[in-house]
Amino acid sequence: MKQSSTNIYTSFHLDKTEMAIDVKSVQEVVNFPERIIPMPLAPDFLLGVFNLRGMIIPIVNLKALLKYPDVEVNSSQKVAIVEIESAKVGLVFDSTSEILRVPEEHISYFGYVSEKSHKIIRGGIKLDNGDRILQIIDTEALITIENIPQILQQQKITQKQKEDIRIDQRHKCISFCVQEIKMAIEISKIHEIVKVPEIRPSSIQSDIFLGIINLRGRTIPVVSFAKILKIKVNENDTSDIEDQRIIILKMEKELIGLAVDSVECINSYYEKEVMAVPVLNKDRTTMFQGCITFQDIGEVFLLSHQDILSNHEVMEVTEGHSKMYQNEALQNTLKNRNRQSYISFRLDHLFGISIKDIKEIINYSDDILNAPGMPHYVKGMLNLRSSLVTIIDTRMLYQMPQNHEVNSETKVLIFEKNNERFGLVVDALESILAIDEDKKFKVPSLLTQKIQSQFQDDIKEIVSVPIGEKEGALIILNVDSITERIKTSKAA
């Protein structure tokens, strides 16, 4: 007599329903994550993603997917990590049950008439003479659902491929926030970052378009990043308007401004540190390059600047303005040939340092080690990813009043000279400015004599920049002079 085949399932409970998954698909069962990272453009049944030992795992709320009336989740629930064609997805359920060996004749498979159905429930298992019924979850059907995370290609990057990436391929990115979501764009792709000036209405009509700004005589269209990500915003809430910034990118030979809630830091990373993330929306599948975990700010989504907007959207918000301001655009193209970018920050005045000199910008940390024998303005040494950084109290260095308390806006600008790293503590970042080199002027000799004792040779040039509705002076610091001064003081 021919024996029937046996299937092995792991069972679990979802509310009062008992579910089953083929045991070959289940990699492991983990506790509900302490931290779930929200993902933009996600369907309502995707809770977000979490970092599981260096891999970004999307978490599906099965109750929401299967249209249960109560879809709330809590920390007592479990997450089954299932693998489908090298893609890993987490499924949230209430509790585990047991491992079942089920003869084929106890299984009934369902047929679906509608191609639009999710087809997640593959069939049913009948046990105990029909007193116990389990529904079979078809994990392979998960990757056929529209907008479900598709991470097949990204997660196929092997560890060997990661190790083949040269260790010196280090990049810099600027991180920013839209609502609670932290994202970043490679710094070389950013033209400029400015405080939000007056945004004027325009005749261009688009769902994501906010209006236009005047950037030193050039008209720049501005779009809402929140609207791109389909995040609801309260347009009447102006409580955090001081933190808001416009990130100006070059797309399809045009400059476009992205309105964001705040700009956080400049961070550096190796390519092998970029973890694959789910592709969540078929309209913007290439926007998310990966996810990086930074020590001071946590997980950040790295974006491809060229894929934030579609070609159609770029044309929609720029074509009209390009025609209206053709002569202006030509003049600005000629001007841009001699422009350099500067990070501006505040102490008692507005200062700037060439962006080429900055390795990264981090949040201020209290984990600074005391360094005996150092000059009085050296706060100590910071261990930053196994590299020691000499932390400079910039206010004390320049004999400024010590009346500013460290807060969430306090940053440390990291720069490197001759394989030695230094960090300047500043009160707050302002923006990134593209400055015409021929607009800078030397510090007048009379002023040089006045500030010599305070700044020595650290200040060489000043440039006029817009500060609010007025013009003000940006004092440009020379990091070579700062480094030499510190080394001379240490030697003494």
Summary of the structure (lengths in Angstrom):
residues: 492
radius of gyration: 27.9
end to end distance: 94.9
largest distance: 106.9
contacts: 1429
relative contact order: 0.10
helix: 21%
strand: 46%
